[in-house]
């Protein structure tokens, strides 16, 4: 395996007296940038590109199109690629390749998405920090870690801060594991969208607008289903929504813990979810999003959440100051000025053609256990007849199988 070490251009800055020091922000950075892009362009399957300790300023986005490449640094706080002042390229790093691994480095202040991986198999993102260092802003890049149309994806031990859409986003993909990451100060901390067979566990999502989202939007390449969200810590996601106007996540209320929108076969269990001012869990349809538009939507799109199973979570607090005029009025009408929403809020939209005897088919039901209550907000009728009856959710669903990555990525060394 060929190993490409990017030390030549900056050798004097990095090797003097055995010290690991950040290089000066001058012509050395331009030389580093050219060298790194050259290494990415010249890489062969099996290449390992090592980036030494340092804080490097890049003005242009990077790209990789070769399968089987590993890009690695010395640590997410030791090897920093800063795109502050980026003038060329919409992404920090764009990858169109399979069998790709990136680990132990940081991408900061990219003009657009930080790391976009488009159409590849066997993707591993490990120990990567993405951050917009100026704090939450609509002008920040939309996505931090962003695999789309990929298969066999692992994202672990990473940190994303400040994305104006989703910190960790996996879209239109299959066979996904997102584990042991931290997402904060994003609009959506972690989002699985229009993807199949995803396990999201061991993560911490805090101080986002919404903690963990499982969405299914229209007119994309595939529909989403079969996601497990478990053993996560989701708390205090009350950040004001700073998404760009028209983005799907612009409709996420500040103070949302776990949000399922129009997705099927979602299992939410064994999580610690707490202190969300709107509510800890939201189950909703496409009709409740600001993105909603019936024109041009594919006829086979399913806008309703079906087969949602919530059980065995530890939930507390929240629901006392929901975001948005409609929710504020609904809360006051049902629970009074000093009351609060229960742990689960459902918008109340359902597929009427599937209803038999007052209930949907067993596999399509919303089953909810171990919560303080459920509010059917009656969205279809403008929130005029909300219901607190929990009997419709007294059911169980078959548990989803674990996601198995094949091949299982090698452990971090």
GUROMAR-261160 format. One record per residue (C-alpha): x, y, z. Coordinates in pm, whole numbers, padded with zeros to 5 digits, always signed. Layout:
! residues N
XYZ...
This chain:
! residues 413
+00000+00000+00000+00144+00331-00108+00165+00592+00168+00173+00957+00071+00297+01187+00345+00225+01555+00294+00523+01691+00480+00754+01799+00201+00609+02144+00143+00601+02224+00512+00888+02018+00643+01075+02303+00807+00763+02424+00984+00667+02082+01114+00989+01901+01187+01215+02146+01365+01357+02000+01688+01096+01724+01685+00812+01971+01756+00466+01959+01598+00381+02322+01534+00116+02484+01316+00264+02632+00998+00247+03007+00937-00049+03139+00737+00150+03241+00430+00280+03099+00103+00343+02768+00278-00035+02717+00294-00067+02771-00082+00206+02517-00137+00033+02273+00097-00300+02323-00078-00151+02252-00420+00034+01950-00287-00273+01804-00118-00492+01841-00428-00215+01688-00637-00200+01389-00402-00576+01347-00424-00571+01365-00804-00277+01124-00834-00399+00875-00572-00430+00510-00668-00647+00241-00504-00482+00163-00171-00324+00507-00127-00306+00646+00227-00266+01024+00242-00130+01134+00579-00168+01499+00677+00060+01597+00967-00021+01818+01264-00099+02173+01162-00358+02439+01091-00376+02485+00715-00570+02754+00529-00717+02652+00195-00884+02882-00059-01016+02613-00294-01234+02309-00244-01073+01966-00273-01194+01667-00472-01128+01294-00496-01250+01050-00764-01036+00743-00699-01168+00434-00518-00986+00282-00223-00823+00594-00075-00769+00677+00293-00727+01038+00406-00607+01075+00764-00475+01334+01004-00318+01332+01348-00642+01411+01534-00955+01623+01495-00798+01904+01697-00445+01860+01562-00486+01847+01185-00715+02132+01078-00807+02221+00722-00955+02571+00738-01160+02700+00445-01220+03042+00594-01211+03279+00301-01272+02996+00050-01314+03144-00298-01345+02836-00524-01570+02532-00493-01901+02482-00312-01767+02207-00081-01464+02167+00137-01404+01813+00013-01611+01644-00258-01566+01267-00296-01705+01062-00583-01554+00725-00495-01606+00396-00313-01401+00229-00038-01318+00570+00103-01202+00639+00460-01144+00976+00622-01033+01004+00983-00870+01212+01254-00887+01563+01110-01104+01875+01105-01273+02074+00830-01357+02429+00934-01557+02717+00788-01631+02577+00444-01826+02799+00206-02084+02524+00149-02108+02161+00258-01798+02048+00446-01764+01685+00333-01990+01560+00056-01960+01199-00056-02166+01128-00365-02245+00778-00492-02003+00536-00332-01992+00210-00142-01809+00128+00181-01769+00478+00324-01607+00532+00664-01599+00870+00840-01424+00843+01175-01293+01100+01420-01372+01396+01193-01466+01737+01329-01662+01981+01115-01717+02329+01254-01825+02675+01149-01631+02869+01406-01838+03190+01389-02136+03023+01554-02479+02935+01411-02556+03142+01098-02777+03098+00794-02470+03172+00581-02288+02866+00717-02266+02562+00494-02581+02352+00486-02436+02008+00565-02140+01896+00771-02090+01524+00703-02298+01450+00394-02297+01107+00228-02569+01089-00037-02666+00800-00268-02418+00578-00088-02419+00223+00048-02258+00065+00351-02183+00383+00544-02022+00424+00886-01998+00760+01065-01847+00736+01412-01667+00933+01683-01711+01261+01495-01825+01612+01591-02026+01862+01385-02099+02218+01496-02286+02499+01322-02441+02354+01004-02731+02561+00870-02920+02245+00769-02795+01915+00916-02472+01844+01100-02464+01474+01014-02684+01391+00717-02720+01065+00528-02954+01083+00232-03087+00841-00031-02854+00575+00102-02871+00217+00228-02714+00021+00512-02602+00294+00747-02452+00314+01096-02421+00652+01271-02274+00598+01617-02095+00772+01902-02094+01118+01746-02170+01461+01888-02382+01721+01709-02447+02067+01847-02549+02416+01731-02684+02284+01400-03041+02318+01275-03071+01939+01263-02815+01755+01471-02840+01422+01289-03069+01352+00995-03149+01033+00807-03346+01121+00494-03496+00894+00225-03264+00616+00335-03313+00251+00421-03173+00034+00698-03010+00285+00930-02895+00244+01291-02841+00567+01484-02706+00500+01832-02469+00615+02103-02480+00976+01981-02519+01301+02172-02736+01570+02014-02771+01891+02211-02826+02265+02153-02953+02211+01799-03296+02320+01672-03393+01952+01642-03187+01668+01782-03235+01363+01556-03452+01368+01243-03581+01082+01027-03736+01236+00716-03882+01119+00387-03917+01394+00124-04081+01375-00220-03922+01348-00564-03595+01194-00453-03435+00878-00588-03575+00646-00321-03815+00631-00029-03697+00594+00328-03784+00323+00579-03638+00097+00847-03445+00324+01082-03361+00247+01444-03283+00537+01682-03158+00404+02015-02921+00458+02308-02874+00827+02221-02860+01127+02452-03088+01394+02305-03137+01695+02529-03184+02072+02530-03226+02114+02154-03386+02458+02174-03176+02663+01934-03372+02905+01714-03411+02772+01361-03158+02944+01132-03208+02732+00818-03236+02898+00479-03590+02982+00372-03743+02694+00177-03523+02422+00324-03713+02118+00454-03563+02163+00802-03682+02525+00815-04012+02380+00941-03853+02205+01242-03974+02381+01557-03705+02497+01799-03722+02264+02095-03765+01932+01912-03596+01617+02037-03655+01333+01789-03862+01411+01479-04008+01157+01236-04157+01305+00922-04332+01096+00655-04101+00800+00715-04199+00434+00766-04081+00160+01001-03900+00379+01252-03811+00236+01592-03722+00475+01876-03611+00307+02198-03372+00320+02495-03289+00688+02444-03249+00964+02703-03458+01251+02567-03514+01561+02779-03593+01929+02809-03725+02025+02467-03941+02335+02479-04176+02217+02204-04179+01846+02281-03947+01549+02314-04080+01346+02018-04268+01469+01710-04436+01239+01458-04558+01426+01152-04643+01418+00785-04524+01608+00480-04832+01828+00513-04691+01985+00830-04368+02108+00672-04298+02451+00527-04162+02254+00232-04512+02124+00157-04627+02173-00203-04863+01941-00388-04753+02057-00731-04510+01822-00901-04504+01563-00623-04467+01209-00756-04792+01011-00744-04631+00723-00553-04494+00943-00272-04619+00842+00073-04655+01157+00286-04764+00977+00606-04555+00824+00886-04640+00454+00912-04514+00175+01135-04365+00399+01407-04272+00222+01732-04173+00426+02039-04092+00241+02361-03853+00210+02653-03717+00563+02641-03637+00784+02938-03814+01115+02881-03846+01419+03101-03916+01791+03096-04005+02014+02806-04325+02101+02625-04372+02423+02823-04285+02684+02558-04350+02546+02208-04218+02722+01900-04467+02892+01669-04802+03065+01717-05011+02759+01628-04835+02537+01880-04851+02803+02151-05225+02841+02101-05273+02463+02089-05082+02414+02412-05282+02679+02591-05614+02547+02458-05548+02189+02571-05326+02229+02877-05375+02587+02994-05129+02869+03041-04915+02678+03288-04943+02334+03127-04714+02167+02878-04726+01932+02584-04679+01561+02664-04375+01365+02550-04516+01289+02204-04687+01523+01959-04848+01374+01645-04979+01613+01380-05280+01386+01319-05252+01333+00944-05326+00977+00833-05397+00788+00513-05778+00769+00519-05798+00503+00249-05613+00257+00475-05843+00297+00775-06061-00005+00856-06271-00009+01173-06119+00319+01286-05756+00199+01271-05489+00158+01004-05352-00188+00916-05144-00339+01202-04810-00284+01026-04888+00084+00962-04992+00183+01312-04817+00430+01541-04742+00239+01861-04625+00433+02167-04532+00305+02514-04371+00449+02826-04450+00819+02774-04630+01086+02974-04892+01117+02703-04963+01167+02334-05136+01464+02174-05304+01420+01837-05290+01782+01724-05556+01741+01454-05353+01920+01190-05596+01829+00909-05862+02046+01072-05643+02335+01176-05580+02204+01531-05946+02251+01618-06019+01909+01768-05701+01780+01934-05717+01455+02129-05525+01326+02429-05664+00972+02402-05374+00724+02417-05573+00411+02332-05502+00428+01955-05129+00386+02028-05161+00082+02255-05005-00168+02019-04673-00328+01928-04481-00374+01606-04216-00625+01498-03871-00505+01596-03634-00414+01317-03313-00616+01268-02974-00456+01341-02779-00308+01054-02475-00515+00962-02199-00344+00766-02036-00568+00508-01744-00552+00521-01717-00425+00876-01472-00130+00873-01144-00180+01052-01125-00038+01404-00952+00294+01453-00580+00251+01504
